Amino acid sequence: QMPNYKRATLQDEEGPEPAGDGHRRMRSDGSAQGACSRCSAHPGGQAGLGPALCLSFPQYTRPAPGMPSLPDPSHSTCLTDACVRVASKILEALDTEMDPCQDFYQYSCGGWIKRNPLPNGRSKWSTFNSIWDQNQAIMKHLLENATFNSSSEAERKTQRYYLSCLKEQRIEELGSQPLMELIDKIGGWNITGSWNQTSFMEVLKSVSGTYRATPFFTVYVGADSKSSNSNIIQVGLGTPQVLAAYLDYMVELGTLLGGTPEPTRLQMQQVLDFETQLANITVPQAERRDDEKIYHKMSIAELQLLAPAIDWLDYLSYALAPLELTDTEPVVVYGDTYLQQVSDLINDTDRSILNNYLIWNLVQKTASSLDQRFETAQERLLETLYGTRKSCTPRWQTCISNTDDTLGFALGSLFVKATFDRDSKAIAEEMISEIRAAFEVSLDQLDWMDEKTRQAAKEKADAIYDMIGFPDFILDNKELDDVYDGYEVTEDSFFQNMLNFYNFSAKVMADQLRKPPNRDQWSMTPQTVNAYYLPTKNGIVFPAGILQAPFYAPEGLQGDGFPWSHPNPWPGPAGREYDKEGNLRPWWQNSSLEAFKNRTACMTEQYGRYTVHSEKVNGRQTLGENIADNGGLKAAYNAYKSWLQKNGEEKRLPALELTNHQLFFVGFAQVWCSVRTPESSHEGLVTDPHSPDKYRVIGTLSNSRDFVEHFGCPLGSPMNPGKHCEVW
């Protein structure tokens, strides 16, 4: 039941490495779990969609140019508390001075942006961050409750882990000692002391196999993309980060661990140069999303011939102990040319540089579990990289995030029992069913798709596996305890708890190999504010964490129900490659495939014209998610119309001079209200498979004929340019 990896999310908050190994990662919102955390603060007071909910409305929104004026008979207006609250939030997020046909993002989010200055320590702030902060406060309350008394050992481990993270005095007393001892145990580090010339393979096995760091490549066990009913060893692409100001951070950590400044800088420069070479040979971000192109199945013996610098049978046998492996064991390699070049680079590099690089990977992974000096160093790096202002993240918040990374499903059990309305699950399933039906109807209207491909696409839609709220096992104490059986947690040593989890997660991974994939295995914890589609399962997941306002309104499909429009099973070039069983195989007829490519070219060009601070959006890198945004919105809107036909027109919200159809599009846009630093925007353009939030709104809605019709946008206006890129 442990998570393997996640993909195709609404919003990538973390990097693409396999999840579930428990270590703290730098987040793409520019915050670090652990940065500047030695201060006390009470949960609450975080910026959200707006201040305390108003119950009175000082003004009405004025009708936008081109929009019809609406009669407002009181009998057609909803005046319940829920409707008043929703209307208040929508109203205060709007910028009614902006013509929606000129810039619908500013129209929908201008008020929100004014009310939500970027919090200190954040490089991005959005509705996602706001809800996650609320969820964290709930979990804090649950774990710090004086009457905490669980009959589940996994839940008790969760509290022990959290409390060990809060013991700052103990962490400060230990200082850098736990990591220095670990480095000595592995064989030393030339930067901080003597290095006993331990063999490259032995250090690689410890750093990557035992402690789950990811130098050069990732190794995990997961469903075979071309045979989704069986698990297989997978060797994935590494994600080397070569960043400005990174060298100063490397040197600072090296000296904190005992190195002297000048020799440390010299050796860290060599490590950075090596990482730069790795970055230069890695597969570009845009190509990583084409699974068919980078998937290569081979035996360990063939992998050995491909990349001989590593003894693969020795390495994989160690990483997957106690399994017995032979050189005929199948392996899926993502990016064979990359691995071949990595092997050549290893053979051409001095052993001391390789050792320094391997230990640096371990230091990066574990340093945030040490004392305040290490967290301050990380904060300085984030400030340079992402433009974050000096922060003071409360320690409890750091520890909640860390506990979520490590014992997330046990924490999810506590969260779900305290917060999740079981009716939400049934309502969400009904919504998904409506959208699935609407998508199938829209397939019939595609004149470019041949009949055989159309039928297969409908069958794929019918076969989608819904995972809503949480996996059932978390509410069964025995099953939950079994998941974390073997993981030792004490209240005394936070660092040791982290190391124990790395080792435990490696054993769990090995245990998966000889078992079939578990379709109910989730890749995100229930409290996560996100949603995703998993091609190898043909499944969509909506965790409990996102089933709340502003993302979810159980009263109906109107606007606030946006997440249903996004993680659909055809996110573009990559998702299209998977069939209804979740297998990577060509199931499209050539004629439809060519037509599909022609239509996606329109979207690549459209988004490639958008700029942020004079820097262009990469239309190719973001294509898959742009197709998902566009197709998902269309399916969700069609589902809304279908719902209205069955249930009749809804009452209107008070104080908003907008029809419910217009509100649907406003609701879509307001999910993406956000603010971020220029540095963070640049980083997003380089690495994120999603378009910037502004263009997720403008790009999608300017392609929507329904939007143009309901807002009366004149031909040639920015929101109705005349050319509409449509795929689905």
C-alpha positions in Angstrom: 0.0 0.0 0.0 3.0 2.3 0.2 3.1 5.0 -2.5 5.5 4.6 -5.4 5.4 7.8 -7.5 3.0 10.4 -8.6 2.4 12.0 -12.0 0.0 14.1 -14.0 -1.1 16.3 -11.1 -3.2 19.5 -11.1 -0.2 21.3 -9.8 3.3 19.9 -9.2 4.3 21.0 -5.7 7.3 18.8 -5.7 9.8 17.4 -8.1 9.3 14.2 -10.1 11.4 11.9 -8.0 9.6 8.9 -6.5 7.5 9.8 -3.5 7.2 7.9 -0.2 10.9 7.9 0.9 10.2 10.3 3.7 12.8 13.0 3.1 12.1 16.7 3.1 12.3 18.3 -0.3 12.4 21.8 -1.5 9.0 22.7 -2.8 8.3 24.6 -6.0 6.4 27.2 -4.0 9.9 28.2 -2.9 9.3 27.2 0.7 11.4 24.5 2.3 10.1 22.0 4.8 12.4 23.1 7.5 13.6 26.6 6.5 13.8 29.1 9.3 11.6 27.0 11.6 12.9 27.9 15.0 10.1 30.3 16.0 6.8 29.8 17.6 3.6 30.7 15.9 0.0 29.7 16.1 -1.8 28.3 13.1 -4.2 30.7 11.6 -4.1 34.1 10.0 -2.9 32.7 6.7 -3.9 34.5 3.6 -6.7 32.8 1.7 -9.3 33.7 -0.8 -10.0 36.7 1.3 -10.7 38.0 4.9 -13.4 36.8 7.1 -16.5 35.9 5.2 -18.8 38.9 4.8 -22.5 38.6 5.3 -23.4 41.9 3.6 -22.6 43.2 0.2 -21.8 46.9 -0.1 -22.0 46.9 -3.9 -23.0 44.8 -6.8 -20.6 43.8 -9.5 -21.3 45.9 -12.6 -22.1 44.0 -15.8 -19.1 43.7 -18.0 -19.1 45.2 -21.5 -20.9 43.0 -23.9 -22.6 41.1 -21.1 -26.4 41.1 -20.8 -28.0 42.9 -17.8 -29.9 40.5 -15.7 -33.2 40.7 -13.9 -32.8 39.9 -10.3 -36.1 38.6 -8.9 -35.6 37.7 -5.3 -37.4 34.3 -5.8 -34.6 33.2 -8.1 -31.7 34.1 -5.8 -30.2 31.7 -3.3 -29.9 33.3 0.1 -28.7 30.4 2.2 -25.6 30.8 4.4 -23.6 28.6 1.9 -24.7 30.7 -1.1 -23.9 34.0 0.7 -20.5 32.7 1.7 -19.6 31.5 -1.8 -20.9 34.7 -3.4 -18.8 36.8 -0.9 -15.6 34.9 -1.8 -16.3 35.2 -5.6 -17.1 38.9 -5.3 -14.0 39.9 -3.3 -11.7 37.9 -5.7 -13.1 39.8 -8.8 -11.6 43.0 -10.3 -14.8 44.4 -11.8 -12.9 47.4 -13.3 -11.4 44.9 -15.8 -13.3 44.0 -19.0 -13.5 40.2 -18.9 -13.1 40.0 -22.7 -9.8 41.8 -22.4 -8.1 39.8 -19.6 -10.3 37.2 -17.9 -7.6 36.3 -15.4 -7.3 39.8 -14.1 -11.2 40.1 -14.1 -11.5 36.9 -12.1 -8.5 37.2 -9.8 -7.6 40.9 -9.6 -9.3 41.3 -6.2 -7.7 38.1 -4.8 -4.3 39.2 -5.9 -4.7 42.6 -4.1 -5.9 40.8 -0.9 -3.1 38.2 -1.0 0.4 39.7 -0.9 3.0 37.1 -1.1 3.7 35.8 2.5 7.2 35.9 3.7 9.2 32.8 2.9 7.0 31.9 -0.1 7.9 32.3 -3.7 4.3 31.4 -4.7 0.9 31.6 -3.0 -2.3 30.2 -4.3 -5.6 28.7 -3.3 -3.8 25.3 -3.1 -1.3 26.7 -0.5 -4.1 28.3 1.5 -6.1 25.0 1.8 -2.9 23.0 2.6 -2.1 25.4 5.4 -5.7 24.9 6.8 -5.2 21.1 6.5 -1.9 21.3 8.3 -3.5 23.2 11.2 -6.1 20.5 11.6 -3.4 17.8 11.7 -1.4 19.8 14.3 -4.5 19.9 16.5 -5.0 16.1 16.2 -1.3 15.2 16.9 -0.9 17.7 19.8 -4.2 16.8 21.5 -3.4 16.0 25.1 -6.0 13.2 25.0 -4.5 11.5 21.9 -5.1 7.8 22.5 -5.2 5.7 19.3 -5.7 1.9 19.1 -3.6 1.9 15.9 0.2 1.5 16.3 0.7 3.2 13.0 -1.1 6.3 14.3 0.9 6.2 17.5 4.1 6.0 15.4 2.9 9.1 13.6 2.6 11.0 16.8 6.0 9.8 18.0 7.6 10.9 14.7 5.9 14.3 14.8 7.0 14.9 18.4 10.6 13.8 17.6 10.6 16.5 14.9 9.4 19.1 17.5 12.2 18.4 19.9 14.3 21.3 18.8 16.6 21.4 21.8 17.6 17.8 21.3 18.2 18.4 17.5 20.4 21.5 18.4 22.4 19.5 21.0 23.2 16.9 18.4 24.2 19.5 15.7 25.9 18.0 12.7 27.1 14.8 14.6 24.4 12.4 13.3 25.3 13.1 9.6 29.0 13.2 10.3 28.8 9.7 11.9 26.8 8.5 8.9 29.4 9.8 6.4 32.1 8.0 8.4 30.1 4.8 8.4 29.9 4.9 4.6 33.6 5.5 4.2 34.3 9.2 4.7 34.2 12.3 2.6 37.3 14.0 1.2 35.7 17.4 1.9 35.3 17.0 5.6 38.0 14.6 6.6 39.7 11.4 5.4 38.3 9.3 2.7 39.4 5.7 2.8 39.1 5.2 -1.0 36.1 3.0 -0.5 35.0 1.5 -3.8 32.6 3.5 -5.9 30.1 0.7 -6.0 30.0 0.3 -2.2 29.3 4.0 -1.7 26.7 4.0 -4.5 24.9 1.1 -2.9 24.8 2.8 0.5 23.8 6.2 -0.7 21.2 5.1 -3.2 20.2 1.6 -2.0 20.1 2.1 1.8 19.4 5.8 2.1 17.3 6.3 -1.1 19.2 9.3 -2.5 19.1 9.6 -6.3 22.5 10.3 -7.8 22.7 9.6 -11.6 19.3 7.9 -11.7 16.2 6.7 -9.8 15.4 3.1 -9.1 12.0 2.0 -8.1 9.5 -0.9 -8.5 6.2 -0.2 -10.2 3.7 -1.4 -12.7 5.2 -2.1 -16.1 3.8 0.5 -18.5 3.5 -2.2 -21.3 2.1 -4.9 -19.0 0.3 -3.1 -16.2 -0.7 -6.2 -14.4 2.9 -6.9 -13.3 5.5 -5.0 -11.4 9.0 -4.5 -12.7 12.3 -2.8 -11.7 12.4 0.7 -13.3 15.5 2.8 -13.8 14.4 6.4 -14.3 16.1 9.7 -15.2 17.9 11.7 -12.5 17.1 15.4 -12.0 20.4 17.2 -11.7 20.0 20.7 -10.4 22.6 23.2 -11.6 21.5 26.5 -10.1 22.9 29.9 -9.5 24.1 30.4 -5.9 24.1 26.6 -5.5 27.9 26.5 -5.0 27.7 28.8 -2.0 25.1 26.5 -0.5 27.3 23.4 -1.2 30.4 25.1 0.4 28.4 26.2 3.5 27.1 22.7 4.2 30.5 21.3 3.6 32.1 23.6 6.1 29.3 23.0 8.6 30.2 19.3 8.4 33.9 20.0 9.2 35.4 21.1 5.9 37.8 24.1 5.6 36.5 26.9 3.4 39.0 27.0 0.5 39.6 23.2 -0.1 35.8 22.7 0.3 35.1 25.4 -2.4 37.6 23.8 -4.7 36.2 20.3 -4.4 32.5 21.5 -4.5 33.3 23.4 -7.7 34.4 20.0 -9.1 31.2 18.4 -8.0 29.2 21.3 -9.5 31.1 20.9 -12.8 30.2 17.2 -12.7 26.5 17.9 -12.1 26.6 20.4 -15.0 27.9 17.6 -17.3 25.1 15.4 -16.0 22.5 18.1 -16.7 23.8 18.6 -20.2 23.2 14.9 -21.2 19.8 14.4 -19.4 16.6 14.1 -21.5 14.9 17.5 -21.9 11.8 18.1 -19.8 9.4 18.1 -22.8 10.6 14.7 -24.0 10.2 13.1 -20.6 6.5 13.1 -21.0 6.6 10.9 -24.1 6.7 7.6 -22.4 6.7 5.6 -25.6 9.8 7.3 -26.7 11.9 6.8 -23.6 10.6 3.3 -22.5 13.1 0.6 -23.1 12.7 -2.9 -21.6 15.8 -5.1 -21.3 17.5 -7.6 -19.0 20.0 -6.7 -16.4 22.6 -8.3 -18.6 21.7 -6.0 -21.5 21.7 -3.0 -19.1 25.2 -4.0 -18.1 26.3 -3.8 -21.7 24.5 -0.5 -22.1 26.0 1.2 -19.0 29.1 -0.9 -17.9 30.4 1.7 -15.4 28.0 0.2 -12.8 27.8 -3.4 -11.7 24.0 -3.6 -12.1 23.4 -7.1 -10.8 25.4 -6.2 -7.6 23.7 -2.9 -7.2 20.1 -4.0 -7.8 20.6 -7.2 -5.7 21.7 -4.9 -2.8 18.9 -2.3 -3.3 16.2 -5.1 -3.5 17.5 -7.4 -0.9 16.6 -10.1 0.1 15.2 -10.9 -3.4 17.3 -13.2 -5.5 18.0 -11.6 -8.9 19.9 -12.9 -11.9 21.1 -11.1 -15.0 18.0 -12.3 -16.9 15.8 -10.2 -14.6 13.8 -7.7 -16.8 14.3 -3.9 -16.2 12.6 -0.9 -17.8 15.0 1.9 -18.5 13.6 5.3 -19.2 16.2 7.1 -21.4 18.7 4.5 -22.6 21.0 7.1 -24.3 21.2 9.1 -21.1 22.2 6.1 -19.1 24.8 5.2 -21.7 26.3 8.7 -21.5 26.2 8.6 -17.7 28.2 5.4 -17.7 30.8 7.0 -20.0 31.0 10.1 -17.8 31.5 7.9 -14.7 34.4 6.1 -16.4 36.0 9.4 -17.4 35.7 11.0 -13.9 38.2 10.9 -11.1 37.1 8.6 -8.3 37.5 11.3 -5.6 35.1 13.6 -7.5 32.6 10.7 -7.9 32.8 10.0 -4.1 32.3 13.7 -3.3 29.3 13.8 -5.6 27.7 10.7 -4.1 28.2 11.9 -0.5 26.9 15.4 -1.5 23.7 13.7 -2.7 23.3 12.1 0.8 24.1 15.4 2.5 21.5 17.3 0.4 18.9 14.7 1.3 19.5 14.6 5.0 20.8 18.0 6.0 17.3 19.5 6.6 16.9 17.0 9.6 19.8 18.7 11.4 20.1 21.9 13.4 19.2 25.5 12.7 22.4 26.3 10.9 21.6 23.9 8.1 18.1 25.3 7.8 19.4 28.8 7.6 21.7 27.8 4.8 18.8 26.3 2.9 16.8 29.4 3.4 19.5 31.6 2.0 19.6 29.3 -1.1 15.9 29.5 -1.6 16.0 33.3 -1.2 18.4 33.5 -4.1 16.8 30.9 -6.3 13.1 31.8 -5.8 13.2 35.4 -4.5 11.6 34.5 -1.2 11.6 37.1 1.5 13.1 36.0 4.9 10.6 33.6 6.5 10.0 32.1 9.8 8.0 29.0 9.1 6.6 27.6 12.4 8.3 24.5 13.4 5.0 22.6 13.8 4.3 23.3 10.1 7.7 21.9 9.0 7.0 18.8 11.1 3.5 18.2 9.7 4.9 18.3 6.2 7.7 15.9 7.2 5.2 13.5 8.9 3.1 13.6 5.8 6.1 12.6 3.7 6.9 9.7 6.0 3.8 8.3 7.6 1.3 10.1 5.4 -1.4 7.4 5.3 -1.4 6.9 9.1 -1.7 10.7 9.3 -4.4 10.5 6.7 -6.3 8.1 8.8 -6.5 10.7 11.6 -7.3 13.5 9.2 -10.1 11.6 7.4 -11.8 10.5 10.6 -11.8 14.0 11.9 -12.8 15.9 8.7 -14.2 13.9 5.8 -17.9 13.9 5.2 -18.6 10.4 3.8 -21.4 11.9 1.6 -18.7 13.8 -0.3 -17.5 10.5 -1.7 -20.8 9.6 -3.3 -21.4 13.1 -4.6 -17.9 13.2 -6.1 -18.4 9.8 -7.8 -21.6 11.1 -9.3 -19.9 14.2 -10.7 -17.2 12.1 -12.3 -19.8 9.9 -13.8 -21.5 13.0 -15.3 -18.2 14.3 -16.8 -17.3 10.8 -18.1 -20.7 10.7 -19.9 -20.2 14.2 -21.3 -16.8 13.3 -22.6 -18.2 10.3 -24.4 -20.8 12.4 -26.0 -18.2 14.9 -27.2 -16.2 12.0 -28.8 -19.2 11.5 -31.1 -18.8 15.1 -32.3 -15.1 14.8 -33.3 -15.1 14.8 -37.1 -11.3 14.1 -37.2 -11.4 10.7 -35.3 -12.1 7.4 -37.0 -14.8 5.1 -35.7 -12.4 2.4 -34.4 -10.4 4.8 -32.4 -13.5 6.5 -31.2 -15.0 3.3 -29.9 -11.7 2.4 -28.1 -11.7 5.9 -26.5 -15.2 5.4 -25.2 -14.2 2.0 -23.8 -11.3 3.7 -22.0 -13.6 6.3 -20.5 -16.0 3.6 -19.3 -13.1 1.7 -17.7 -11.7 4.7 -15.7 -11.1 3.6 -12.1 -12.2 6.2 -9.5 -10.3 6.7 -6.2 -12.1 9.2 -4.1 -11.3 10.6 -0.7 -9.0 8.0 0.7 -8.0 4.3 0.3 -10.2 2.1 2.5 -7.2 0.4 4.2 -6.4 3.5 6.3 -9.6 3.0 8.4 -8.8 -0.6 9.2 -6.3 -0.6 12.1 -4.8 -4.0 11.3 -4.3 -3.2 7.6 -2.9 0.2 8.4 -0.5 -1.2 11.1 0.7 -3.9 8.6 1.7 -1.2 6.1 4.1 0.4 8.6 5.1 -2.9 10.3 8.9 -3.0 10.7 9.3 0.8 10.8 10.9 1.7 14.1 10.1 5.2 15.5 11.2 6.8 18.8 10.5 10.2 20.3 14.2 10.8 20.9 16.0 10.9 17.6 14.4 12.7 14.6 17.5 12.0 12.4 17.5 8.3 13.2 13.7 8.1 12.5 14.5 9.5 9.0 17.2 7.0 8.4 15.0 4.2 9.6 12.4 5.2 7.1 14.7 5.3 4.2 15.8 1.8 5.0 12.2 0.7 5.6 10.9 2.2 2.3 13.7 0.3 0.4 12.4 -3.0 1.9 8.8 -2.1 1.0 9.9 -1.4 -2.5 11.6 -4.8 -2.8 8.6 -6.5 -1.4 6.5 -5.2 -4.4 8.5 -6.8 -7.1 7.1 -10.4 -7.0 3.6 -9.2 -6.4 1.0 -7.9 -8.9 0.4 -4.1 -8.7 -2.2 -3.1 -6.2 -4.9 -1.0 -8.0 -5.9 0.6 -4.8 -2.4 1.9 -4.0 -2.4 5.6 -3.9 0.5 7.9 -4.8 -0.7 10.8 -2.7 -1.8 10.9 0.9 -5.5 11.7 1.7 -4.8 15.1 3.1 -3.0 16.3 -0.1 -4.5 19.3 -1.9 -4.2 18.0 -5.4 -5.6 15.5 -7.8 -4.1 13.3 -10.5 -4.5 10.7 -13.3 -2.4 7.6 -13.4 -2.1 6.2 -16.9 -0.9 2.7 -15.8 -4.1 2.2 -13.8 -6.4 4.3 -16.0 -7.4 5.7 -12.7 -8.2 9.2 -11.3 -7.6 10.2 -7.7 -9.3 12.9 -5.7 -7.9 13.0 -2.2 -10.0 14.2 0.7 -7.7 17.2 1.0 -9.0 18.8 -2.2 -12.7 17.9 -1.6 -13.4 21.3 0.0 -14.0 24.9 -1.0 -13.0 26.5 -3.3 -12.3 23.4 -5.3 -15.4 21.5 -4.5 -19.0 22.4 -3.8 -21.2 19.4 -3.1 -24.3 21.3 -4.0 -23.6 21.0 -7.7 -21.2 21.1 -10.7 -21.2 24.9 -10.9 -17.8 26.6 -11.0 -16.4 25.5 -7.7 -16.3 21.9 -9.0 -13.3 22.6 -11.2 -11.0 19.7 -10.2 -13.4 17.4 -12.0 -12.4 19.1 -15.3 -8.7 18.4 -15.0 -7.2 15.0 -14.4 -8.9 13.4 -17.3 -7.6 10.2 -19.0 -6.4 12.0 -22.2 -3.9 14.5 -21.0 -2.3 14.6 -24.4 0.6 12.9 -26.1 1.6 10.8 -23.1 -1.9 9.8 -21.8 -3.1 9.0 -25.2 -0.5 6.3 -25.4 -2.1 4.2 -22.7 -5.1 1.9 -23.3 -8.1 1.1 -21.1 -6.1 -1.4 -19.1 -3.3 1.1 -18.5 -0.9 -0.5 -20.9 1.5 1.5 -23.0 0.6 0.5 -26.6 -0.4 2.0 -29.9 -4.3 1.8 -30.0 -5.0 4.7 -32.3 -5.5 4.4 -36.1 -2.8 6.3 -38.1 -5.4 8.7 -39.6 -6.6 9.8 -36.2 -3.1 10.0 -34.9 -2.1 12.4 -37.7 -5.2 14.5 -37.1 -4.5 14.6 -33.4 -0.9 15.8 -34.0 -2.1 18.5 -36.4 -4.5 19.8 -33.7 -2.0 19.7 -31.0 0.4 21.8 -33.1 -2.2 24.6 -32.9 -2.0 24.5 -29.1 1.8 24.3 -29.0 2.0 27.4 -31.1 -0.8 29.2 -29.1 0.8 28.7 -25.7 4.3 29.3 -27.1 3.3 32.9 -27.8 2.5 33.7 -24.2 5.2 35.4 -22.1 6.0 36.0 -18.4 8.5 38.8 -17.7 9.4 38.7 -21.4 10.2 35.0 -21.2 8.2 32.7 -23.5 6.1 29.7 -22.3 7.4 26.4 -23.7 4.4 25.3 -25.7 5.8 21.8 -26.2 6.8 21.2 -22.6 3.3 22.2 -21.4 1.3 20.6 -24.2 0.0 17.6 -22.3 -1.4 19.7 -19.4 -2.8 22.3 -21.8 -4.7 19.6 -23.7 -6.0 18.3 -20.3 -7.1 21.8 -19.2 -8.9 22.5 -22.4 -10.5 19.1 -22.8 -11.4 18.9 -19.2 -13.1 22.2 -19.0 -15.2 21.4 -22.1 -16.2 18.0 -20.6 -17.0 19.6 -17.2 -19.1 22.4 -18.8 -21.0 19.9 -21.0 -21.6 17.8 -17.8 -23.0 20.9 -16.1 -25.4 21.6 -19.0 -26.5 17.9 -18.8 -27.0 18.3 -15.1 -29.2 21.4 -15.7 -31.3 19.5 -18.2 -32.1 16.8 -15.6 -32.4 19.1 -12.5 -33.5 22.4 -13.8 -31.8 25.8 -13.6 -30.1 26.6 -10.3 -30.9 29.7 -8.2 -28.5 32.5 -8.8 -26.0 33.7 -6.2 -26.7 37.0 -4.5 -24.9 40.3 -5.4 -23.3 39.0 -8.5 -24.5 40.3 -11.8 -23.5 37.0 -13.5 -25.5 34.2 -14.8 -24.8 30.7 -13.5 -23.1 29.8 -16.8 -20.8 32.8 -16.4 -20.1 31.8 -12.9 -19.0 28.4 -14.1 -16.2 30.0 -16.0 -15.4 32.4 -13.1 -15.2 29.5 -10.8 -12.8 27.8 -13.1 -10.5 30.8 -13.3 -10.5 31.6 -9.6 -9.0 28.2 -8.7 -5.9 29.5 -10.4 -5.6 32.8 -8.6 -2.0 33.1 -7.5 1.0 35.4 -6.9 4.7 34.5 -7.3 8.1 36.0 -7.5 9.8 36.6 -10.9 12.5 34.1 -9.9 9.9 31.5 -9.2 8.1 32.3 -12.5 11.3 31.7 -14.3 11.9 28.4 -12.6 8.4 27.3 -13.5 8.8 28.2 -17.1 12.0 26.0 -17.2 10.7 22.9 -15.3 6.9 22.9 -14.9 4.8 20.8 -17.3 1.9 23.2 -16.6 1.5 26.6 -18.1 1.7 29.6 -15.7 -1.7 30.0 -13.9 -2.6 33.1 -15.8 -2.4 31.3 -19.1 -4.1 28.1 -17.8 -7.1 30.5 -17.6 -6.6 32.7 -20.6 -5.4 30.0 -23.0 -8.2 27.6 -22.0 -11.0 30.1 -22.1 -10.0 31.8 -25.3 -10.3 28.4 -26.9 -13.8 27.9 -25.5 -16.7 28.8 -27.8 -19.1 28.4 -24.8 -17.1 31.0 -22.8 -17.1 33.4 -25.7 -20.8 33.0 -26.2 -21.8 33.5 -22.5 -19.5 36.6 -22.0 -20.4 38.1 -25.4 -16.7 38.7 -26.3 -16.4 40.4 -29.7 -14.4 38.8 -32.4 -10.8 40.0 -32.3 -10.8 40.7 -28.5 -8.0 39.1 -26.5 -10.4 36.5 -25.1 -11.9 35.8 -28.6 -9.0 36.0 -31.0 -11.1 34.2 -33.7 -8.9 31.1 -33.9 -9.8 28.4 -31.4 -7.4 25.5 -30.8 -9.5 22.4 -30.1 -8.3 18.8 -29.6 -11.1 17.1 -27.7 
